[in-house]
Amino acid sequence: MLNTLREPESETIHLGFKELYLSAFKWMLLSRTVEDKVAALWHAGKIAGGCYLGKGQEAVSVAVGIMLRPGDIFAPLIRDQAGRLAFGEPLFDILRTYLGKKTGPMRGRDGNVHRGRPKERIYPMVSHLGAATSLITGALMARRMRGETGFVGATSIGDGGSSTGSFHEGLNLAAVERVPLVMTVTNNRYAYSTPNSRQFACHDLVDRAIGYGVEGYSMDGTDLKECLEIASHAVDRARSGFGVQMIVASCVRLSGHAEHDDGFYMDKALLDSPIGRDCLSVAQAHVVEQGWADEVMVREWRQQAKAQVEDTLQQVQREPAPDPAEEDWHSLASAHLIDPEYAE
């Protein structure tokens, strides 16, 4: 029997929500700070390749990442820096990969967003949009076949990527197999430059949940409080055996598709609407309104994040890049055959 689309149940905010909110807010600050630095380095010609940022989508990403436990699986997308950090990605991994350092997790061998630590169950981002859905579904099925229990997998996609065949095939399989997957669809209103009106005919992407037979939720992607509540509910449902949970978050990306794109095609009225709010500013206002911190303390947190990024960057800049004349170009997948560091 198929599950139907449902709204999240009203739940009393559990004790410790203040601490959870503040922790998520600080991860958002760090994410915005490091991505601002990455953007500056890219414009200065210090970074090769593209530069894709999550500005405006940090609340959605961090809400899922912070709800995961050690042992869960996270397969992030390009705008998931806040969630990556909350799940445990080291700040060094970010800067080492963007700067192409040999000390990074990909050893300077791949594009700057394809970084991960599979052993720690942080999967590298897959540029073929939608493919991560099948990847994480297979990983969840494999763990279940080994008799493991109590784990959850999470991945994300944008509104444009949710129209790909890979996404459909992967989510359909996940729904049929009832794997514990939390799928976040962030509707930032544009697939690169293509608006929603030219992408899909349904009223809301969450309507698709009914067709897949999974539980679906809509949330305001600019409101960290709502994002945390719904992500917590969805992760708990998936962990408790209720199958795939599909979250659709509404927001607007606050930059172009990437740093090479100025977003001239975006409807300026969207940026002036409620979904065009900066989630970081909304979260900061909530922290101050609740009396959890004042403006002075928030500025201190910002300075701490900036200092952490600058200190990490200074060390990374002194580290070596791969030497083509000396590098052993075996694939990392077969590295265990050569390098003891990767041996099980």
C-alpha positions as CSV (number, residue, x, y, z in Angstrom):
1,M,0.0,0.0,0.0
2,L,1.4,3.4,-1.0
3,N,2.1,6.0,1.5
4,T,0.4,9.3,0.9
5,L,1.7,12.9,1.0
6,R,1.6,14.1,4.5
7,E,2.5,17.1,6.6
8,P,4.9,16.7,9.4
9,E,3.2,16.0,12.7
10,S,3.2,18.8,15.3
11,E,6.0,18.0,17.8
12,T,7.1,19.7,20.9
13,I,10.5,21.1,20.5
14,H,12.8,18.8,22.5
15,L,15.1,20.0,25.2
16,G,18.3,21.1,23.7
17,F,16.8,22.8,20.7
18,K,18.6,26.1,21.6
19,E,21.9,24.3,21.5
20,L,21.0,22.6,18.3
21,Y,20.0,25.8,16.7
22,L,23.1,27.7,17.8
23,S,25.3,24.8,16.6
24,A,23.6,24.8,13.2
25,F,23.9,28.6,13.0
26,K,27.6,28.5,13.7
27,W,28.1,25.9,10.9
28,M,26.2,28.2,8.6
29,L,28.5,31.0,9.5
30,L,31.6,28.9,8.9
31,S,30.2,27.7,5.6
32,R,29.4,31.2,4.3
33,T,32.8,32.4,5.5
34,V,34.8,29.6,3.8
35,E,32.8,29.9,0.6
36,D,33.3,33.7,0.5
37,K,37.0,33.0,0.8
38,V,36.9,30.4,-2.0
39,A,35.0,32.9,-4.2
40,A,37.7,35.5,-3.6
41,L,40.5,33.0,-4.4
42,W,38.6,32.0,-7.6
43,H,38.3,35.6,-8.8
44,A,42.0,36.1,-8.0
45,G,42.9,33.2,-10.3
46,K,44.1,30.9,-7.5
47,I,41.5,28.2,-8.1
48,A,41.1,26.3,-11.4
49,G,37.7,25.0,-12.6
50,G,34.3,26.2,-11.5
51,C,33.2,27.7,-8.3
52,Y,29.7,26.7,-7.1
53,L,28.5,28.1,-3.8
54,G,25.6,27.5,-1.5
55,K,24.8,31.1,-0.5
56,G,21.2,31.2,0.5
57,Q,20.8,27.4,0.9
58,E,22.8,26.9,4.1
59,A,19.8,26.4,6.3
60,V,18.5,23.5,4.2
61,S,21.8,21.8,4.0
62,V,22.9,22.2,7.6
63,A,19.5,20.9,8.9
64,V,20.0,17.6,7.3
65,G,23.8,17.3,7.9
66,I,23.5,18.0,11.6
67,M,20.7,15.4,12.1
68,L,22.9,12.6,10.8
69,R,24.9,10.4,13.2
70,P,28.3,8.7,12.8
71,G,27.7,5.7,10.7
72,D,25.1,7.3,8.5
73,I,25.8,8.1,4.9
74,F,25.8,11.6,3.3
75,A,26.1,12.1,-0.4
76,P,26.1,16.0,-0.8
77,L,25.6,18.1,-3.9
78,I,27.5,21.3,-4.9
79,R,25.6,23.6,-2.5
80,D,25.8,21.4,0.5
81,Q,28.9,22.9,2.2
82,A,27.0,23.7,5.5
83,G,25.7,20.1,5.7
84,R,29.2,18.7,4.9
85,L,30.7,20.7,7.8
86,A,28.0,19.7,10.2
87,F,28.4,16.0,9.3
88,G,32.1,16.2,9.9
89,E,34.0,17.3,6.8
90,P,37.3,18.9,7.9
91,L,37.9,22.5,6.8
92,F,41.2,21.4,5.5
93,D,39.6,19.1,3.0
94,I,37.7,22.0,1.4
95,L,40.7,24.3,0.9
96,R,43.1,21.6,0.0
97,T,40.8,20.3,-2.7
98,Y,39.9,23.8,-4.1
99,L,43.6,24.6,-4.3
100,G,44.6,21.3,-5.8
101,K,46.9,20.2,-3.0
102,K,48.4,16.8,-2.8
103,T,47.5,16.7,0.9
104,G,43.8,16.8,0.1
105,P,41.5,13.8,0.1
106,M,41.5,13.6,-3.7
107,R,45.3,14.4,-3.8
108,G,44.8,17.2,-6.3
109,R,43.6,14.7,-9.0
110,D,40.0,15.8,-9.5
111,G,37.7,18.8,-9.9
112,N,37.4,20.9,-6.8
113,V,33.9,19.8,-5.8
114,H,34.5,16.0,-6.1
115,R,35.9,15.5,-2.7
116,G,34.8,13.0,-0.1
117,R,35.9,10.4,2.5
118,P,34.0,7.2,1.6
119,K,35.4,5.4,4.6
120,E,33.8,8.0,6.8
121,R,30.7,7.7,4.6
122,I,31.0,11.2,3.2
123,Y,30.6,10.4,-0.5
124,P,32.2,12.6,-3.2
125,M,29.7,14.7,-5.1
126,V,28.6,13.3,-8.5
127,S,28.4,15.9,-11.3
128,H,26.0,13.7,-13.3
129,L,23.0,15.1,-11.5
130,G,20.7,12.5,-10.1
131,A,23.2,9.7,-10.1
132,A,23.9,10.0,-6.3
133,T,20.4,8.8,-5.7
134,S,21.1,5.4,-7.1
135,L,24.6,5.4,-5.5
136,I,23.3,6.0,-2.0
137,T,20.3,3.6,-2.5
138,G,22.7,0.8,-3.4
139,A,24.9,1.6,-0.4
140,L,21.9,1.4,1.9
141,M,20.7,-1.8,0.3
142,A,24.2,-3.3,0.7
143,R,24.3,-2.5,4.4
144,R,20.9,-3.9,5.0
145,M,22.0,-7.1,3.2
146,R,24.9,-7.3,5.7
147,G,22.4,-7.3,8.5
148,E,23.2,-3.7,9.7
149,T,20.4,-1.7,11.2
150,G,19.7,1.8,12.6
151,F,21.4,3.8,9.8
152,V,20.2,6.5,7.5
153,G,21.4,7.9,4.2
154,A,20.9,11.4,2.9
155,T,21.4,13.1,-0.4
156,S,20.2,16.2,-2.2
157,I,19.2,17.5,-5.6
158,G,18.1,20.8,-7.1
159,D,14.8,21.5,-8.8
160,G,16.5,21.0,-12.2
161,G,18.3,17.8,-11.3
162,S,15.0,16.3,-10.0
163,S,13.8,16.2,-13.6
164,T,16.6,13.9,-14.7
165,G,16.1,10.2,-15.5
166,S,18.8,9.2,-13.0
167,F,16.9,10.9,-10.2
168,H,13.6,9.2,-11.2
169,E,15.2,5.7,-11.5
170,G,17.1,6.1,-8.3
171,L,14.2,7.4,-6.2
172,N,11.8,4.8,-7.7
173,L,14.2,2.0,-6.7
174,A,14.7,3.5,-3.2
175,A,10.9,3.7,-2.7
176,V,10.3,0.2,-3.9
177,E,13.1,-1.1,-1.6
178,R,12.0,1.1,1.3
179,V,15.5,2.1,2.1
180,P,16.1,4.6,4.9
181,L,16.8,7.6,2.6
182,V,16.2,11.3,3.2
183,M,16.0,13.0,-0.1
184,T,16.2,16.8,0.0
185,V,15.0,18.7,-3.1
186,T,16.0,22.3,-2.9
187,N,13.8,24.4,-5.2
188,N,15.8,27.5,-5.7
189,R,13.6,28.4,-8.7
190,Y,16.3,28.0,-11.4
191,A,18.0,25.0,-13.1
192,Y,21.0,27.1,-14.1
193,S,19.0,29.8,-16.0
194,T,15.8,27.8,-16.6
195,P,12.9,28.9,-14.4
196,N,10.4,26.6,-12.7
197,S,7.7,27.4,-15.3
198,R,9.8,25.8,-18.0
199,Q,10.8,22.8,-15.9
200,F,7.7,21.1,-14.5
201,A,3.9,21.4,-14.6
202,C,3.0,20.3,-11.2
203,H,2.0,22.9,-8.6
204,D,4.8,21.9,-6.2
205,L,7.6,19.4,-6.5
206,V,6.5,17.8,-3.2
207,D,3.4,16.6,-5.2
208,R,5.7,14.0,-6.8
209,A,6.1,12.2,-3.5
210,I,2.7,10.7,-3.9
211,G,3.6,9.2,-7.3
212,Y,6.7,7.6,-5.9
213,G,4.8,6.3,-2.8
214,V,7.0,8.1,-0.3
215,E,6.3,10.6,2.5
216,G,6.8,14.2,1.5
217,Y,7.2,17.5,3.2
218,S,7.4,21.1,2.1
219,M,9.5,23.6,4.1
220,D,10.6,27.2,4.0
221,G,14.3,26.9,3.1
222,T,15.0,30.4,4.5
223,D,13.8,29.5,8.1
224,L,16.4,27.5,10.0
225,K,13.9,26.6,12.8
226,E,11.5,25.0,10.3
227,C,14.3,23.3,8.5
228,L,15.6,21.7,11.7
229,E,12.2,20.6,12.8
230,I,11.3,18.9,9.5
231,A,14.7,17.4,8.9
232,S,14.7,16.0,12.4
233,H,11.2,14.5,11.8
234,A,12.2,13.1,8.4
235,V,15.5,11.5,9.6
236,D,13.6,9.9,12.6
237,R,11.0,8.5,10.2
238,A,13.6,7.0,7.9
239,R,15.6,5.6,10.8
240,S,12.4,4.0,12.2
241,G,11.6,2.0,9.1
242,F,9.2,4.2,7.3
243,G,11.1,4.3,4.1
244,V,12.1,7.2,1.9
245,Q,11.4,10.7,3.1
246,M,11.3,13.5,0.5
247,I,11.8,17.1,1.7
248,V,11.2,19.9,-0.7
249,A,12.7,23.2,0.4
250,S,11.7,26.6,-1.1
251,C,14.4,29.3,-1.4
252,V,16.3,31.4,-3.9
253,R,20.0,31.0,-4.5
254,L,21.6,34.3,-3.7
255,S,24.2,34.2,-6.5
256,G,24.4,32.9,-10.0
257,H,24.6,29.3,-10.8
258,A,28.4,29.6,-10.2
259,E,30.9,32.5,-9.9
260,H,31.2,32.8,-13.7
261,D,27.5,33.5,-13.9
262,D,26.1,36.8,-12.7
263,G,22.5,35.6,-12.5
264,F,21.2,38.4,-14.8
265,Y,18.2,36.2,-15.8
266,M,16.8,35.9,-12.3
267,D,13.5,37.5,-11.5
268,K,14.4,40.3,-9.1
269,A,10.9,40.1,-7.6
270,L,11.9,36.7,-6.2
271,L,14.7,38.2,-4.3
272,D,12.3,40.7,-2.7
273,S,9.8,38.0,-1.8
274,P,9.8,35.9,1.5
275,I,11.6,33.0,-0.2
276,G,14.3,35.5,-1.3
277,R,15.5,36.1,2.3
278,D,19.0,35.3,3.3
279,C,18.7,32.3,5.6
280,L,21.8,33.4,7.5
281,S,20.3,36.8,8.3
282,V,17.0,35.2,9.3
283,A,18.8,32.8,11.6
284,Q,20.8,35.6,13.2
285,A,17.7,37.6,13.8
286,H,16.1,34.7,15.5
287,V,19.1,34.1,17.7
288,V,19.0,37.7,18.9
289,E,15.2,37.8,19.3
290,Q,15.3,34.7,21.5
291,G,18.0,36.3,23.6
292,W,20.4,33.4,22.9
293,A,23.1,35.9,21.9
294,D,23.4,39.6,21.2
295,E,24.9,41.3,18.2
296,V,28.3,41.6,19.9
297,M,28.5,37.9,20.5
298,V,27.4,37.1,16.9
299,R,30.2,39.4,15.6
300,E,32.6,37.4,17.7
301,W,31.4,34.2,16.2
302,R,31.9,35.7,12.7
303,Q,35.4,36.7,13.6
304,Q,36.2,33.3,15.0
305,A,34.9,31.7,11.8
306,K,37.1,34.1,9.7
307,A,40.1,33.4,11.8
308,Q,39.6,29.7,11.5
309,V,39.4,29.9,7.7
310,E,42.4,32.2,7.5
311,D,44.6,30.0,9.7
312,T,43.6,26.9,7.7
313,L,44.3,28.7,4.4
314,Q,47.7,29.9,5.5
315,Q,48.7,26.3,6.3
316,V,47.2,24.9,3.1
317,Q,48.9,27.4,0.9
318,R,52.3,26.2,2.1
319,E,51.5,22.5,1.2
320,P,52.6,20.9,-2.0
321,A,50.7,20.3,-5.2
322,P,51.0,17.0,-7.1
323,D,54.3,16.7,-9.1
324,P,53.4,15.2,-12.5
325,A,56.9,13.8,-12.8
326,E,56.7,12.0,-9.5
327,E,53.1,11.3,-8.9
328,D,52.0,7.6,-9.0
329,W,48.8,8.0,-11.1
330,H,47.0,4.8,-10.0
331,S,43.3,5.3,-9.3
332,L,42.4,5.9,-5.7
333,A,39.9,3.0,-6.0
334,S,42.8,0.6,-6.4
335,A,45.2,2.5,-4.1
336,H,45.0,-0.2,-1.5
337,L,47.0,-2.4,-3.9
338,I,49.9,0.0,-3.7
339,D,49.5,2.4,-0.8
340,P,49.3,1.0,2.8
341,E,47.5,4.2,3.9
342,Y,44.5,3.0,2.0
343,A,44.7,-0.6,3.0
344,E,41.7,-2.0,5.0
